[in-house]
Amino acid sequence: MKKRRRGIEEASVSFLDVISCGFGAIVLLLIIAPVGDPVAQLEAERTLQTIVRELTEKLFDARGETVQLSDELKSRKEQLSELEERVARLKAQLASVEKQSKQISQSKIVEEEQLRLAVQVLTEEMERLVPQDQIKNQLIGGVPVDSEYVIFVIDTSGSMQMAAWNRLQKEMINILDIYPAVKGIQVMNDMGQYMFPDTRRAWMADNPNTRKRIISALRSWAPFSNSSPVEGINAAIQTYYNPDRKISIYTLGDDFSGRSIRAVVKAVDNLNQAHRGADRLVRIHAIGFPVHFTPGQTPNESAVKFAALMRELSYNNGGTFIGLTDLQP
């Protein structure tokens, strides 16, 4: 009995093994064997291959474009580097040019100032050296006309009235003509007396009517005079000087009755703060009329003193002295 039961158990185990193996084979066949329509599967496979081929080509194209873009980027970077270097060089050149331009401008300013001073000194020296017979009847020759205000100090003595008055009126017109427009005009005699008392300590406006009025009044204007321009010059400076004004005083006369030329020059220099043409408050010009110069005779001492005085005053105070050689208008 025991032997028979062992045979049955062995048979049962073998059967199960066979069944398991068969089932596994079926499952494997189901996995390996294609399922569905073979034609559809083939078409799907072809489509898939086509898609893979297209994607592969696009990938290659993208790689090619990437390489090309990389090359272009590298070239652009090299160009940018060259441009940056060029800009740096141009900036350096510009800085150098600006520096040179600044140096040239400064040098030009210095040279212009030196030239201006040299011209001024040369002009004054030429005016001092020009013979008086070359400036006959030329009031504007060598006379600086940069002033904005003009004051006339006129010798109204008897000798001027009788011998030089017509010529004086002509020279007054000439002087006014070299100043087309000024900010103010004033006229007084060598004693400091005003041609128009109502304008005392004021300026007459410059216009054609004022100029005509001056010339017209000059014909009959004859206040007392001591033949010395000192009082008139002092009055003009003390009354009308202002740091913001450019003033010229024109002294017209024929002689000087004072005793000391040196004293007058010193007094005017102190008043006008003049130092050989520098730091002057006003310019002082002078015109000498040859009333007391008779051809073939020794000149009158007072006339020589007037010429010496006005020459020194004009030279010290930035002006010009002109000695006329005749009295013909």
C-alpha positions as CSV (number, residue, x, y, z in Angstrom):
1,M,0.0,0.0,0.0
2,K,2.7,2.4,0.8
3,K,4.4,1.9,-2.5
4,R,1.2,2.6,-4.6
5,R,0.7,6.1,-2.9
6,R,4.2,7.1,-3.8
7,G,3.5,6.4,-7.5
8,I,0.4,8.6,-7.5
9,E,2.2,11.6,-6.0
10,E,5.0,11.4,-8.5
11,A,2.5,11.4,-11.4
12,S,0.7,14.4,-10.0
13,V,3.9,16.5,-9.8
14,S,4.9,15.7,-13.4
15,F,1.5,16.6,-14.7
16,L,1.7,20.0,-13.1
17,D,5.1,20.6,-14.5
18,V,3.9,19.9,-18.0
19,I,0.9,22.1,-17.6
20,S,3.1,25.0,-16.3
21,C,5.5,24.7,-19.2
22,G,2.7,24.6,-21.7
23,F,1.1,27.7,-20.2
24,G,4.4,29.5,-20.2
25,A,5.0,28.6,-23.9
26,I,1.6,29.9,-24.8
27,V,2.2,33.2,-23.0
28,L,5.6,33.5,-24.7
29,L,4.0,32.9,-28.1
30,L,1.5,35.6,-27.4
31,I,4.3,38.1,-26.5
32,I,6.5,37.3,-29.5
33,A,3.9,36.8,-32.1
34,P,2.5,40.0,-33.7
35,V,-1.0,40.9,-32.9
36,G,-3.3,42.5,-35.4
37,D,-3.2,43.1,-39.1
38,P,0.3,42.5,-40.5
39,V,-0.2,45.1,-43.3
40,A,-1.2,47.8,-40.9
41,Q,1.8,47.0,-38.7
42,L,4.1,47.2,-41.8
43,E,2.7,50.5,-42.7
44,A,3.1,51.8,-39.2
45,E,6.7,50.6,-39.2
46,R,7.3,52.4,-42.5
47,T,5.7,55.6,-41.2
48,L,7.8,55.4,-38.1
49,Q,11.0,54.9,-40.1
50,T,10.0,57.9,-42.2
51,I,9.5,60.0,-39.1
52,V,12.8,58.9,-37.7
53,R,14.5,59.7,-41.0
54,E,13.0,63.2,-41.1
55,L,13.9,63.9,-37.5
56,T,17.4,62.6,-38.1
57,E,17.8,65.0,-41.1
58,K,16.4,67.9,-39.1
59,L,18.8,67.1,-36.3
60,F,21.7,67.1,-38.8
61,D,20.4,70.4,-40.2
62,A,20.1,71.9,-36.7
63,R,23.7,70.8,-36.0
64,G,24.9,72.4,-39.2
65,E,23.1,75.7,-38.4
66,T,24.5,75.6,-34.9
67,V,28.0,75.3,-36.3
68,Q,27.4,78.1,-38.8
69,L,25.9,80.3,-36.1
70,S,28.8,79.6,-33.8
71,D,31.2,80.6,-36.6
72,E,29.2,83.8,-37.2
73,L,29.2,84.6,-33.5
74,K,32.9,84.1,-33.3
75,S,33.4,86.4,-36.3
76,R,31.1,89.0,-34.8
77,K,33.0,88.8,-31.5
78,E,36.2,89.4,-33.4
79,Q,34.7,92.3,-35.3
80,L,33.4,93.8,-32.0
81,S,36.8,93.4,-30.4
82,E,38.4,95.2,-33.3
83,L,35.8,98.0,-33.1
84,E,36.3,98.4,-29.4
85,E,40.1,98.7,-30.0
86,R,39.5,101.3,-32.7
87,V,37.1,103.2,-30.5
88,A,39.7,103.2,-27.7
89,R,42.4,104.5,-30.2
90,L,40.0,107.2,-31.4
91,K,39.2,108.3,-27.9
92,A,42.9,108.5,-27.1
93,Q,43.4,110.6,-30.3
94,L,40.5,112.8,-29.4
95,A,41.8,113.4,-25.9
96,S,45.2,114.3,-27.4
97,V,43.6,116.7,-29.9
98,E,41.5,118.3,-27.2
99,K,44.6,118.8,-25.1
100,Q,46.5,120.3,-28.0
101,S,43.5,122.5,-28.9
102,K,43.3,123.7,-25.3
103,Q,47.1,124.4,-25.3
104,I,46.8,126.3,-28.6
105,S,43.8,128.3,-27.4
106,Q,45.7,129.3,-24.2
107,S,48.8,130.1,-26.3
108,K,46.6,132.2,-28.7
109,I,45.1,134.1,-25.8
110,V,48.5,134.9,-24.4
111,E,49.8,135.9,-27.9
112,E,46.8,138.1,-28.5
113,E,47.3,139.9,-25.2
114,Q,51.0,140.3,-25.9
115,L,50.2,141.6,-29.4
116,R,47.5,144.0,-28.1
117,L,50.0,145.4,-25.5
118,A,52.7,145.6,-28.2
119,V,50.4,147.4,-30.6
120,Q,49.3,149.8,-27.9
121,V,52.9,150.6,-26.9
122,L,53.9,150.9,-30.5
123,T,51.0,153.2,-31.4
124,E,51.8,155.5,-28.5
125,E,55.4,155.6,-29.4
126,M,54.6,156.2,-33.1
127,E,52.3,159.0,-32.1
128,R,55.1,160.5,-30.0
129,L,57.6,160.3,-32.8
130,V,55.5,161.4,-35.8
131,P,56.6,164.9,-36.9
132,Q,53.8,167.4,-36.3
133,D,54.0,168.7,-39.9
134,Q,52.7,165.3,-41.0
135,I,49.5,165.5,-39.0
136,K,48.4,168.9,-40.2
137,N,44.6,169.1,-40.3
138,Q,44.2,165.5,-39.2
139,L,42.5,165.3,-35.9
140,I,41.7,161.6,-36.1
141,G,45.2,160.5,-36.8
142,G,46.5,158.5,-33.9
143,V,43.6,159.5,-31.6
144,P,42.1,156.6,-29.6
145,V,38.3,156.7,-30.1
146,D,37.3,154.0,-27.6
147,S,35.6,156.4,-25.2
148,E,31.8,156.4,-24.5
149,Y,31.7,159.9,-23.1
150,V,33.4,163.1,-24.4
151,I,34.2,166.3,-22.5
152,F,35.5,169.5,-24.3
153,V,37.6,171.9,-22.3
154,I,38.0,175.0,-24.4
155,D,40.2,178.0,-24.0
156,T,37.9,181.0,-24.4
157,S,40.6,183.6,-24.0
158,G,40.7,186.8,-26.2
159,S,43.5,185.4,-28.3
160,M,41.6,182.3,-29.2
161,Q,38.4,184.3,-29.9
162,M,40.1,186.7,-32.2
163,A,42.6,184.4,-34.1
164,A,41.5,180.8,-33.8
165,W,37.7,180.7,-33.3
166,N,36.8,179.7,-36.8
167,R,39.4,177.0,-36.9
168,L,38.3,175.8,-33.4
169,Q,34.7,175.4,-34.6
170,K,35.9,173.3,-37.6
171,E,38.0,171.1,-35.3
172,M,35.1,170.6,-32.9
173,I,33.0,169.3,-35.8
174,N,35.9,167.0,-36.8
175,I,36.2,165.6,-33.3
176,L,32.5,165.0,-33.1
177,D,32.6,163.2,-36.5
178,I,35.1,160.6,-35.2
179,Y,32.6,159.6,-32.6
180,P,29.5,158.6,-34.5
181,A,27.6,157.9,-31.3
182,V,28.5,158.3,-27.6
183,K,26.5,158.0,-24.4
184,G,27.1,161.6,-23.3
185,I,28.7,164.9,-24.2
186,Q,29.7,168.0,-22.1
187,V,31.3,171.3,-23.0
188,M,33.0,173.7,-20.5
189,N,35.8,176.3,-20.8
190,D,39.2,176.1,-19.3
191,M,37.9,177.7,-16.1
192,G,35.3,174.9,-15.7
193,Q,32.3,177.1,-16.7
194,Y,29.6,175.2,-18.6
195,M,28.5,176.1,-22.1
196,F,24.9,175.2,-21.0
197,P,24.6,175.9,-17.2
198,D,21.4,173.9,-17.0
199,T,23.4,170.8,-17.8
200,R,25.8,171.3,-14.9
201,R,27.0,168.0,-13.4
202,A,25.0,166.1,-16.0
203,W,25.5,164.7,-19.4
204,M,23.9,166.0,-22.6
205,A,22.4,163.2,-24.7
206,D,24.2,162.6,-28.0
207,N,22.0,163.3,-31.0
208,P,22.1,165.5,-34.1
209,N,20.2,168.3,-32.3
210,T,22.7,168.4,-29.4
211,R,25.6,168.6,-31.8
212,K,24.0,171.4,-33.8
213,R,23.2,173.2,-30.6
214,I,26.9,173.0,-29.4
215,I,28.3,174.3,-32.7
216,S,25.7,177.0,-32.9
217,A,26.3,178.2,-29.3
218,L,30.1,178.1,-29.9
219,R,29.9,180.9,-32.3
220,S,29.0,183.5,-29.6
221,W,30.3,181.7,-26.5
222,A,32.9,183.9,-24.7
223,P,33.2,183.4,-20.9
224,F,36.2,184.7,-19.0
225,S,39.4,182.6,-19.3
226,N,42.7,182.8,-17.6
227,S,44.5,180.9,-20.4
228,S,45.1,177.8,-18.3
229,P,43.4,174.5,-18.9
230,V,44.1,173.2,-15.4
231,E,40.9,174.2,-13.7
232,G,38.7,172.8,-16.5
233,I,40.5,169.5,-16.6
234,N,40.3,169.1,-12.8
235,A,36.6,170.0,-12.8
236,A,35.9,167.5,-15.6
237,I,37.7,164.6,-13.8
238,Q,36.3,165.3,-10.4
239,T,32.7,165.8,-11.6
240,Y,32.3,163.1,-14.2
241,Y,34.7,160.3,-13.4
242,N,33.1,156.9,-12.8
243,P,34.8,153.5,-13.0
244,D,32.2,152.2,-15.4
245,R,32.7,155.1,-17.9
246,K,35.2,155.5,-20.6
247,I,35.8,159.2,-20.8
248,S,38.0,161.3,-23.1
249,I,38.7,165.0,-22.4
250,Y,39.6,167.2,-25.3
251,T,41.5,170.3,-24.4
252,L,41.6,173.0,-27.1
253,G,43.8,176.1,-26.5
254,D,46.8,178.2,-27.6
255,D,48.8,179.1,-24.5
256,F,49.4,178.4,-20.8
257,S,49.7,181.3,-18.4
258,G,50.7,179.3,-15.3
259,R,54.2,179.3,-13.9
260,S,55.0,175.6,-13.3
261,I,54.4,172.8,-15.8
262,R,55.7,170.2,-13.4
263,A,53.2,171.2,-10.7
264,V,50.3,170.9,-13.1
265,V,51.4,167.5,-14.4
266,K,51.9,166.2,-10.9
267,A,48.5,167.5,-9.8
268,V,46.7,166.0,-12.8
269,D,48.6,162.7,-12.4
270,N,47.5,162.5,-8.7
271,L,43.9,163.3,-9.6
272,N,43.8,160.9,-12.6
273,Q,45.9,158.2,-11.0
274,A,47.9,158.0,-14.2
275,H,51.1,156.1,-14.5
276,R,52.5,156.5,-18.0
277,G,49.3,155.5,-19.6
278,A,48.3,152.8,-17.1
279,D,45.5,152.9,-14.5
280,R,44.1,156.2,-15.9
281,L,40.6,157.3,-15.1
282,V,40.1,159.3,-18.2
283,R,42.0,160.0,-21.5
284,I,43.3,163.5,-22.0
285,H,43.8,164.7,-25.5
286,A,44.9,168.2,-26.6
287,I,44.9,170.3,-29.7
288,G,47.2,173.3,-29.9
289,F,46.3,176.3,-32.1
290,P,49.3,178.3,-33.4
291,V,48.0,181.7,-32.4
292,H,51.3,182.8,-31.0
293,F,53.6,181.2,-33.6
294,T,54.5,183.8,-36.1
295,P,56.6,182.6,-39.0
296,G,60.2,183.9,-38.8
297,Q,59.8,185.0,-35.2
298,T,60.5,183.4,-31.8
299,P,57.3,181.7,-30.5
300,N,55.6,183.2,-27.5
301,E,56.8,181.7,-24.2
302,S,53.2,180.9,-23.1
303,A,52.5,179.1,-26.3
304,V,55.6,176.9,-25.9
305,K,54.6,176.2,-22.3
306,F,51.1,175.1,-23.5
307,A,52.6,172.7,-26.0
308,A,55.0,171.3,-23.5
309,L,52.3,171.0,-20.8
310,M,49.7,169.3,-23.1
311,R,52.2,167.0,-24.7
312,E,53.2,165.7,-21.2
313,L,49.6,165.5,-20.0
314,S,48.3,163.6,-23.0
315,Y,51.3,161.2,-22.9
316,N,50.8,160.5,-19.2
317,N,47.1,160.1,-19.5
318,G,46.6,157.8,-22.5
319,G,45.8,160.6,-25.0
320,T,47.3,162.4,-28.0
321,F,48.6,165.9,-28.5
322,I,48.2,167.5,-31.9
323,G,49.8,170.8,-32.7
324,L,48.2,172.5,-35.7
325,T,50.5,174.4,-38.1
326,D,48.0,177.0,-39.4
327,L,44.7,178.7,-38.4
328,Q,42.9,178.2,-41.7
329,P,39.6,176.4,-41.2
